[in-house]
Amino acid sequence: MVTAKKPVNEQTSKRVATDASKLLRDPKSSAAVKRVAGSALTQTANKPKKK
């Protein structure tokens, strides 16, 4: 059985997150590119919710 490692406090920079978002929206991006871009976005800082 494989156990998941405890997440490290890694965050993607704003520029990389922006580029990853563009790649996810591009219909010409391959599935592999979209997987990497999605992984980068999961490491972005959470924005506080506005009330």
N, CA, C and O of each residue as an XYZ file, in Angstrom:
204
protein
N       0.834     -1.167      0.000
C       0.000      0.000      0.000
C       0.889      1.245      0.000
O       1.847      1.332      0.769
N       0.565      2.203     -0.865
C       1.322      3.436     -0.973
C       0.623      4.512     -0.151
O      -0.583      4.726     -0.271
N       1.401      5.176      0.679
C       0.815      6.251      1.473
C       1.288      7.593      0.940
O       2.422      7.727      0.481
N       0.417      8.570      1.003
C       0.754      9.900      0.509
C       1.641     10.602      1.529
O       1.457     10.469      2.739
N       2.610     11.356      1.008
C       3.476     12.124      1.895
C       2.727     13.353      2.386
O       1.830     13.865      1.716
N       3.105     13.805      3.544
C       2.500     15.019      4.088
C       2.896     16.186      3.193
O       4.069     16.321      2.845
N       1.935     17.035      2.812
C       2.253     18.131      1.901
C       3.241     19.117      2.515
O       3.183     19.432      3.704
N       4.137     19.585      1.677
C       5.115     20.583      2.070
C       4.514     21.943      1.725
O       3.737     22.049      0.776
N       4.855     22.963      2.466
C       4.304     24.288      2.211
C       4.979     24.924      0.996
O       5.767     25.861      1.126
N       4.664     24.410     -0.161
C       5.190     24.951     -1.414
C       4.096     25.760     -2.083
O       2.925     25.380     -2.075
N       4.499     26.886     -2.666
C       3.524     27.705     -3.372
C       4.083     28.083     -4.730
O       5.271     28.372     -4.876
N       3.212     28.074     -5.710
C       3.562     28.476     -7.061
C       3.516     29.997     -7.144
O       2.630     30.633     -6.574
N       4.474     30.568     -7.856
C       4.486     32.026     -8.013
C       3.285     32.485     -8.839
O       2.674     31.702     -9.566
N       2.966     33.764     -8.710
C       1.821     34.314     -9.431
C       2.022     34.178    -10.938
O       1.070     33.875    -11.658
N       3.227     34.393    -11.422
C       3.495     34.305    -12.864
C       3.285     32.879    -13.377
O       2.662     32.676    -14.419
N       3.799     31.908    -12.653
C       3.638     30.513    -13.074
C       2.164     30.117    -13.025
O       1.683     29.402    -13.904
N       1.450     30.579    -12.003
C       0.021     30.274    -11.901
C      -0.748     30.869    -13.072
O      -1.657     30.236    -13.609
N      -0.382     32.086    -13.469
C      -1.042     32.730    -14.610
C      -0.782     31.946    -15.893
O      -1.698     31.711    -16.680
N       0.473     31.544    -16.099
C       0.811     30.761    -17.292
C       0.100     29.407    -17.281
O      -0.364     28.940    -18.322
N       0.016     28.782    -16.116
C      -0.660     27.493    -16.009
C      -2.141     27.642    -16.345
O      -2.722     26.782    -17.007
N      -2.742     28.723    -15.893
C      -4.158     28.972    -16.189
C      -4.381     29.121    -17.688
O      -5.355     28.603    -18.234
N      -3.478     29.827    -18.343
C      -3.591     30.007    -19.804
C      -3.466     28.669    -20.520
O      -4.187     28.411    -21.484
N      -2.551     27.815    -20.054
C      -2.373     26.506    -20.680
C      -3.611     25.628    -20.502
O      -3.990     24.887    -21.409
N      -4.231     25.715    -19.336
C      -5.444     24.909    -19.099
C      -6.593     25.349    -19.993
O      -7.416     24.526    -20.392
N      -6.659     26.634    -20.309
C      -7.749     27.146    -21.142
C      -7.480     26.968    -22.630
O      -8.394     27.109    -23.443
N      -6.233     26.657    -23.000
C      -5.879     26.504    -24.408
C      -6.333     25.137    -24.913
O      -5.855     24.113    -24.425
N      -7.242     25.104    -25.877
C      -7.726     23.807    -26.370
C      -6.648     22.991    -27.095
O      -6.819     21.789    -27.296
N      -5.559     23.621    -27.483
C      -4.480     22.915    -28.183
C      -3.476     22.271    -27.231
O      -2.607     21.520    -27.674
N      -3.579     22.550    -25.933
C      -2.659     21.967    -24.949
C      -2.917     20.469    -24.815
O      -4.063     20.019    -24.805
N      -1.836     19.712    -24.713
C      -1.967     18.261    -24.562
C      -2.412     17.916    -23.147
O      -2.369     18.754    -22.247
N      -2.832     16.690    -22.967
C      -3.278     16.232    -21.653
C      -2.128     16.293    -20.650
O      -2.346     16.638    -19.489
N      -0.912     15.965    -21.075
C       0.240     15.996    -20.179
C       0.522     17.420    -19.708
O       0.829     17.639    -18.536
N       0.419     18.378    -20.612
C       0.643     19.780    -20.259
C      -0.416     20.231    -19.266
O      -0.111     20.943    -18.309
N      -1.655     19.820    -19.488
C      -2.738     20.214    -18.595
C      -2.578     19.589    -17.212
O      -2.935     20.214    -16.213
N      -2.050     18.370    -17.135
C      -1.805     17.746    -15.837
C      -0.768     18.538    -15.042
O      -0.948     18.780    -13.848
N       0.312     18.938    -15.703
C       1.364     19.700    -15.032
C       0.842     21.072    -14.617
O       1.129     21.540    -13.515
N       0.082     21.713    -15.490
C      -0.473     23.029    -15.174
C      -1.447     22.928    -13.998
O      -1.445     23.790    -13.119
N      -2.260     21.906    -13.977
C      -3.185     21.710    -12.867
C      -2.456     21.461    -11.564
O      -2.874     21.937    -10.508
N      -1.370     20.719    -11.638
C      -0.570     20.469    -10.451
C       0.023     21.772     -9.915
O       0.069     21.985     -8.703
N       0.468     22.627    -10.801
C       1.029     23.915    -10.381
C      -0.044     24.763     -9.710
O       0.236     25.453     -8.730
N      -1.263     24.720    -10.227
C      -2.333     25.542     -9.647
C      -2.784     25.032     -8.282
O      -3.286     25.811     -7.471
N      -2.618     23.761     -8.019
C      -3.015     23.246     -6.710
C      -2.061     23.729     -5.622
O      -2.368     23.621     -4.434
N      -0.922     24.254     -6.016
C       0.064     24.731     -5.051
C       0.035     26.244     -4.887
O       0.933     26.805     -4.260
N      -0.968     26.915     -5.431
C      -1.057     28.364     -5.274
C      -1.675     28.703     -3.927
O      -2.409     27.905     -3.344
N      -1.371     29.882     -3.452
C      -1.927     30.335     -2.184
C      -3.430     30.560     -2.318
O      -3.901     31.037     -3.350
N      -4.164     30.223     -1.295
C      -5.616     30.452     -1.310
C      -5.881     31.920     -1.037
O      -5.314     32.509     -0.117
N      -6.758     32.506     -1.856
C      -7.141     33.899     -1.649
C      -8.213     33.950     -0.565
O      -9.105     33.103     -0.538
N      -8.134     34.934      0.327
C      -9.187     35.055      1.335
C     -10.520     35.429      0.668
O     -10.551     36.205     -0.287
N     -11.598     34.873      1.180
C     -12.914     35.139      0.611
C     -13.392     36.526      1.036
O     -13.205     36.936      2.181
N     -14.007     37.237      0.103
C     -14.571     38.543      0.418
C     -15.947     38.356      1.027
O     -16.696     37.458      0.643
N     -16.268     39.208      1.973
C     -17.581     39.121      2.613
C     -18.541     40.100      2.019
O     -19.697     40.163      2.439
